Amino acid sequence: MKKAIALVSLTAAIAASSQAGAVQITLACGTVGQELQLCKDGAARWAKKTGNTVKVFESPNLTNDRLGLYQQQLAAKSDAIDVYQLDIIWPGLLSQHFVDLKGKIPAAEVNEHFKGIIAADTVDGKLVAMPWFTDAGLLYYRTDLMKKYGYNAAPKTWAEMASMAKKIQDGEKKTSSTFTGFVFQGKNYEGLTCDALEWLVSFGGGTIVDDSGKITVNNANAAKAIDTAASWVKTISPAGVTTYGEEEARGIFQSGNAAFMRNWPYAWALGQSADSKVKGKIGVAPLPSGGNGAAATLGGWNLGVSMYSKNQAAAIDLVRYLTGAEEQKLRAIEGAYNPTRPALYKDQAILKANPFFGSLLDVFTSAVARPSGPTKLKYNQVSQAFAGAVSDVMAGKTKGAAAVKKLETDLARIKGRGW
């Protein structure tokens, strides 16, 4: 009897001790589509497993707004957020504020992720973050309307896409005045940089700044790419497309009011949800070519631990859990978030939920990186200048050739004596 009492007392003491050692971790989550809910669900699973608690910080929707807020907090060395969700383009910009995860997370675990993403998360030999999900731009289309108007396959070129979009739009407008041909991210923000980089590369116009740091944007192909996109506004795309982010484009497409859409993989799961007007009527394909092959901008988000966190060990454990295979599989099935682990692209449950993950694997593995590597701490200025130049052409304020010429001058000024 005494032994039993002693055992109960010991168990209670261990539980009390474990509870006393529990900490609260604040995790910054994105809010686009299902992102916030899936982030909360994953954090809750970790909290239940460890006895710790997680407070979720809801980040602004637009990446530019989120970056500005994060920079303020990190510059102040605030410990308010322990784990940050970092865009693939931010490690070089924010590396000094994050814990080096090399050695704190087993190398074997790190090596289970795509090498290119680990490379992007590594700055001066320091592993700033762990890959959580990857992204690449995709073309979504209405399979029912393609069939209705006599098209058997997704467009291979931007010219084909525009022609198809116009024909479908003209036909559908007879019964739906709000129907449009093509929606994309046309607002002046990082999303436009992503879309416009795809146009440039697909037309053979380069990547704004090349890997050596040379400014390459002032060329005829880049100008043609931007002029082509501008020609869509008010013809196959609504005038308001110049104010659209990811969610505005998705909202129009998902409500059945667009033939084509450029967006990230997350839009697939939402398009198949019970309340979607286009459920079962969506096709996904690589983005069209401008003559130089299809190009998709590399996106994706990563998790990093703040140098100013008071609970770094628990924060690192949360990062390991959320970027683990089990959690990435759940997010892929429930939200169409692309895993950063090659092995998961052979998982049958994931492929059943997202058939295009398998057929479009090369789109994700060969996606084009924005020039955040060569431009380092100045990338944000480069991106803002580029998006602003493209936005001016889209708005009809200038033409492609004049825009890229002026942009070259602006980027040279930003570069100064070097990146």
C-alpha positions as a printed Julia matrix, in Angstrom:
419×3 Matrix{Float64}:
   0.0    0.0     0.0
   2.85   2.37    0.98
   4.59   1.56   -2.34
   1.42   2.39   -4.28
   1.03   5.72   -2.42
   4.7    6.52   -3.02
   4.32   5.76   -6.76
   1.25   8.0    -7.02
   3.12  10.77   -5.19
   6.14  10.39   -7.51
   3.92  10.51  -10.63
   2.16  13.63   -9.3
   5.51  15.25   -8.52
   6.82  14.55  -12.05
   3.6   15.96  -13.57
   3.81  19.06  -11.36
   7.46  19.52  -12.23
   6.69  19.13  -15.95
   3.86  21.68  -15.67
   6.12  24.08  -13.81
   8.67  23.8   -16.6
   6.04  24.46  -19.33
   6.51  27.62  -21.35
   4.44  29.74  -23.7
   5.74  30.19  -27.24
   4.4   32.91  -29.52
   4.24  31.84  -33.15
   3.65  34.3   -36.0
   1.28  32.74  -38.55
   0.18  33.89  -41.99
  -3.5   34.52  -42.69
  -3.93  33.82  -46.42
  -6.63  31.24  -47.18
  -6.57  28.34  -44.68
  -3.08  29.24  -43.49
  -4.07  30.63  -40.11
  -6.3   27.72  -39.12
  -3.77  25.08  -40.19
  -1.04  26.94  -38.31
  -3.19  27.01  -35.15
  -4.02  23.3   -35.53
  -0.35  22.31  -35.85
   0.64  24.48  -32.88
  -2.13  22.91  -30.79
  -0.87  19.4   -31.6
   2.65  20.35  -30.48
   1.3   21.99  -27.31
  -0.66  18.85  -26.41
   2.41  16.67  -27.04
   4.81  18.81  -24.98
   2.65  20.39  -22.28
   3.68  23.86  -23.47
   1.25  26.46  -24.78
   1.33  28.39  -28.04
   0.02  31.89  -28.55
  -0.62  32.61  -32.23
   0.22  36.04  -33.57
  -1.84  36.84  -36.67
   0.42  38.49  -39.24
  -0.81  40.98  -41.89
  -2.01  39.44  -45.16
   0.37  41.21  -47.54
   4.03  40.19  -47.36
   5.25  43.8   -47.54
   3.15  44.79  -44.51
   4.31  41.71  -42.62
   7.97  42.43  -43.32
   7.64  46.02  -42.11
   6.07  44.89  -38.84
   8.67  42.16  -38.29
  11.52  44.58  -38.94
  10.17  46.97  -36.3
   9.91  44.21  -33.7
  13.32  42.74  -34.48
  15.06  46.13  -34.55
  13.67  46.74  -31.06
  14.97  43.29  -30.0
  11.45  42.46  -28.87
  10.85  39.03  -27.33
   7.12  39.24  -28.17
   7.44  36.63  -30.94
   9.52  33.47  -30.53
   9.0   31.83  -33.93
   8.6   33.88  -37.09
   7.19  32.73  -40.41
   9.73  33.96  -42.97
   9.29  34.44  -46.7
  11.9   32.64  -48.82
  13.35  36.05  -49.79
  13.9   37.32  -46.24
  16.8   35.29  -44.74
  19.49  37.6   -46.19
  17.59  40.62  -44.94
  16.91  39.39  -41.4
  19.62  36.79  -40.69
  21.24  38.76  -37.87
  18.05  38.45  -35.8
  17.71  34.66  -35.94
  19.23  31.71  -34.13
  21.62  29.54  -36.14
  19.79  26.2   -36.31
  22.84  24.36  -37.64
  23.87  21.9   -34.95
  20.67  22.51  -32.99
  18.65  20.48  -35.5
  20.26  17.19  -36.6
  21.94  17.38  -40.02
  20.07  14.24  -41.13
  16.78  16.06  -40.49
  17.92  19.17  -42.35
  18.99  17.02  -45.32
  15.45  15.63  -45.72
  14.39  18.97  -47.28
  14.96  20.32  -50.8
  18.6   21.38  -51.02
  17.76  24.63  -52.82
  15.45  25.79  -50.04
  18.01  24.94  -47.35
  20.52  26.96  -49.39
  18.12  29.91  -49.48
  17.68  29.62  -45.7
  21.44  29.64  -45.15
  23.25  32.99  -44.88
  27.04  33.12  -44.41
  26.99  29.5   -43.24
  24.22  30.19  -40.71
  20.93  28.21  -41.0
  18.46  31.02  -40.33
  15.23  29.03  -40.76
  13.77  25.64  -41.6
  11.56  25.07  -44.69
   7.87  24.77  -43.89
   6.16  24.8   -47.28
   7.25  25.72  -50.77
   5.37  27.5   -53.51
   5.5   28.2   -57.22
   3.13  30.12  -59.47
   0.53  28.01  -61.32
  -2.17  28.51  -63.94
  -5.67  27.53  -62.81
  -8.42  27.1   -65.4
 -12.07  26.1   -65.66
 -12.2   22.62  -67.18
 -15.96  22.86  -67.88
 -15.62  26.14  -69.8
 -12.58  24.92  -71.74
 -14.67  21.97  -72.95
 -17.7   24.2   -73.64
 -15.65  26.45  -75.94
 -13.81  23.63  -77.72
 -10.44  23.65  -75.98
  -8.85  20.29  -75.13
  -5.69  21.38  -73.32
  -4.35  24.2   -71.17
  -2.67  27.06  -73.09
   1.04  26.64  -73.72
   1.75  30.31  -74.49
   0.55  33.63  -73.09
  -0.89  34.48  -76.53
  -2.94  31.25  -76.47
  -4.12  32.0   -72.95
  -5.23  35.52  -73.94
  -7.08  34.19  -77.01
  -8.85  31.47  -75.0
  -9.68  33.88  -72.18
 -11.21  36.38  -74.63
 -13.38  33.77  -76.34
 -14.64  32.29  -73.06
 -15.14  35.76  -71.52
 -17.15  37.02  -74.51
 -19.37  33.96  -74.43
 -19.96  33.95  -70.67
 -20.62  37.71  -70.49
 -23.87  37.11  -72.36
 -25.31  35.63  -69.18
 -22.92  37.0   -66.53
 -21.84  40.64  -66.86
 -19.14  40.28  -64.17
 -17.37  37.34  -65.83
 -13.72  37.93  -66.77
 -11.03  36.04  -68.65
  -7.97  36.13  -66.4
  -7.19  37.23  -62.84
  -3.76  37.55  -61.23
  -1.83  39.54  -58.63
  -1.69  43.02  -60.16
  -1.48  45.16  -57.01
   1.77  47.07  -56.45
   3.37  44.77  -53.85
   5.6   41.69  -53.63
   2.95  39.59  -55.37
   3.31  41.68  -58.51
   7.08  41.16  -58.37
   6.4   37.39  -58.39
   3.94  37.53  -61.3
   6.06  39.94  -63.35
   9.25  37.92  -62.83
   7.39  34.96  -64.38
   6.49  37.11  -67.39
  10.08  38.33  -67.78
  11.71  34.92  -67.57
   9.15  33.3   -69.87
   9.86  35.99  -72.51
  13.65  35.61  -72.11
  13.92  38.94  -70.28
  16.11  37.77  -67.4
  15.64  38.02  -63.64
  15.96  41.81  -63.03
  19.42  41.34  -61.48
  21.48  38.28  -62.41
  23.3   35.92  -60.04
  26.5   37.98  -60.26
  24.66  41.13  -59.17
  24.54  42.74  -62.62
  21.39  44.74  -63.4
  19.89  43.1   -66.51
  16.3   44.36  -66.64
  16.77  46.96  -69.4
  16.22  44.72  -72.43
  13.65  44.39  -75.22
  12.28  41.03  -74.02
  11.59  42.36  -70.52
   9.84  45.4   -72.01
   7.74  43.16  -74.28
   6.76  40.92  -71.36
   5.48  43.86  -69.3
   3.68  45.44  -72.28
   1.99  42.1   -72.98
   0.71  41.86  -69.41
  -0.48  45.47  -69.52
  -2.5   44.64  -72.65
  -4.6   42.21  -70.58
  -5.95  44.98  -68.35
  -9.47  45.98  -69.46
  -9.43  43.35  -72.24
  -9.28  39.89  -70.62
  -8.76  41.17  -67.07
 -10.89  43.72  -65.2
  -9.58  47.24  -64.6
  -9.53  46.36  -60.89
  -6.89  43.64  -61.39
  -4.29  46.33  -60.58
  -5.62  46.23  -56.99
  -5.7   42.41  -56.61
  -3.59  40.34  -54.24
  -3.8   36.54  -53.97
  -7.11  36.49  -52.14
  -8.9   38.95  -54.43
  -7.95  36.86  -57.46
  -8.97  33.64  -55.72
 -12.3   35.1   -54.62
 -13.27  35.95  -58.21
 -12.12  32.62  -59.64
 -13.69  30.56  -56.86
 -17.02  32.33  -57.2
 -17.12  31.17  -60.84
 -16.37  34.54  -62.4
 -13.06  33.9   -64.21
 -11.79  31.45  -66.83
  -8.1   31.55  -65.8
  -6.17  32.52  -62.68
  -2.52  32.78  -61.7
  -2.06  31.82  -58.06
  -0.12  29.63  -55.63
  -0.94  25.98  -54.81
  -2.98  26.87  -51.69
  -5.88  27.97  -53.93
  -6.47  24.36  -55.03
  -7.78  23.03  -51.71
 -10.06  26.06  -51.22
 -11.35  25.7   -54.78
 -12.37  22.12  -53.98
 -14.17  23.04  -50.73
 -17.9   22.42  -50.28
 -18.86  26.09  -50.71
 -16.78  26.61  -53.87
 -18.78  27.37  -57.03
 -16.06  25.71  -59.12
 -15.55  22.53  -57.11
 -14.64  19.68  -59.48
 -14.24  22.1   -62.39
 -10.63  23.22  -61.86
  -7.57  22.28  -63.88
  -3.99  23.2   -62.95
  -1.12  23.62  -65.4
   2.31  25.24  -65.65
   2.15  28.95  -66.44
   2.33  29.74  -70.17
   5.48  30.61  -72.08
   6.33  33.89  -73.75
   8.66  32.05  -76.12
  11.37  31.12  -73.63
   9.59  28.3   -71.8
   7.28  28.33  -68.8
   8.53  30.02  -65.64
   7.2   29.93  -62.09
   8.46  32.16  -59.3
   9.75  30.32  -56.25
   7.74  31.17  -53.17
   7.33  29.45  -49.86
   7.65  30.08  -46.16
  10.08  29.02  -43.49
  10.2   29.07  -39.69
  12.95  30.84  -37.77
  13.63  31.31  -34.06
  14.2   34.85  -32.83
  17.55  35.63  -31.17
  15.49  37.58  -28.61
  13.26  34.65  -27.6
  13.5   33.8   -23.9
  12.54  30.19  -24.66
  14.78  29.23  -27.57
  14.98  25.5   -26.86
  11.18  25.1   -26.85
  10.89  27.38  -29.9
  13.38  25.21  -31.82
  11.41  22.11  -30.82
   8.22  23.72  -32.18
  10.0   24.51  -35.47
  11.22  20.91  -35.75
   7.7   19.62  -35.11
   5.94  21.91  -37.58
   8.49  21.28  -40.36
   8.47  17.53  -39.72
   7.16  15.0   -42.25
   3.95  14.2   -40.38
   2.91  17.84  -40.05
   3.84  18.67  -43.66
   1.77  15.7   -44.85
  -1.28  16.91  -42.93
  -0.93  20.44  -44.32
  -0.55  19.09  -47.87
  -3.72  17.0   -47.61
  -5.83  19.58  -45.82
  -4.61  22.79  -47.43
  -2.59  21.94  -50.59
   0.56  23.38  -49.03
   3.54  21.99  -50.9
   5.93  19.93  -48.73
   9.6   20.85  -48.68
  10.54  17.18  -48.37
  11.03  15.34  -51.72
   9.95  12.02  -50.18
   6.42  13.34  -49.58
   5.83  13.83  -53.31
   5.53  10.05  -53.6
   2.96   9.83  -50.77
  -0.28   8.42  -52.2
  -2.58  10.26  -49.77
  -0.98  13.59  -50.7
  -1.17  12.83  -54.44
  -4.82  11.82  -54.13
  -5.66  15.17  -52.52
  -3.44  17.15  -54.92
  -3.0   15.25  -58.22
  -0.94  18.08  -59.74
   1.77  17.75  -57.06
   3.05  14.72  -58.97
   2.48  15.84  -62.56
   3.88  19.34  -61.93
   6.75  18.35  -59.64
   9.29  19.86  -62.02
   7.49  23.24  -61.75
   8.21  23.25  -58.02
  11.75  21.9   -58.26
  12.83  24.28  -61.04
  11.04  27.43  -59.89
  12.85  30.74  -60.46
  14.23  32.53  -57.41
  13.74  36.26  -57.01
  17.11  38.11  -56.9
  17.19  38.3   -53.1
  20.51  36.41  -53.0
  22.62  38.78  -55.11
  20.92  41.97  -53.85
  21.14  40.95  -50.17
  19.95  43.64  -47.73
  18.76  45.82  -50.62
  16.36  43.24  -52.09
  13.28  44.93  -50.66
  14.19  48.21  -52.37
  14.87  46.34  -55.62
  11.52  44.56  -55.47
   9.61  47.75  -54.68
  11.28  49.58  -57.56
  10.51  46.69  -59.95
   6.88  46.3   -58.86
   6.42  50.07  -59.06
   7.79  50.17  -62.62
   5.55  47.29  -63.72
   2.57  48.9   -61.97
   3.08  52.13  -63.93
   2.97  50.2   -67.22
  -0.13  48.27  -66.09
  -1.83  51.56  -65.25
  -1.01  53.0   -68.69
   1.31  55.69  -67.32
   4.27  54.52  -69.41
   5.41  51.81  -71.84
   7.61  48.8   -71.16
  10.76  50.12  -72.86
  10.69  53.44  -71.0
   9.88  51.67  -67.72
  12.8   49.23  -67.86
  15.2   51.99  -68.92
  14.21  54.15  -65.95
  14.24  51.09  -63.69
  17.83  50.35  -64.68
  18.81  53.85  -63.5
  16.81  53.49  -60.27
  18.39  50.1   -59.5
  21.89  51.45  -60.18
  21.21  54.17  -57.63
  19.97  51.59  -55.09
  23.03  49.43  -55.76
  25.45  52.33  -55.27
  28.92  50.89  -54.76
  27.56  47.4   -54.37
  24.81  45.21  -53.04
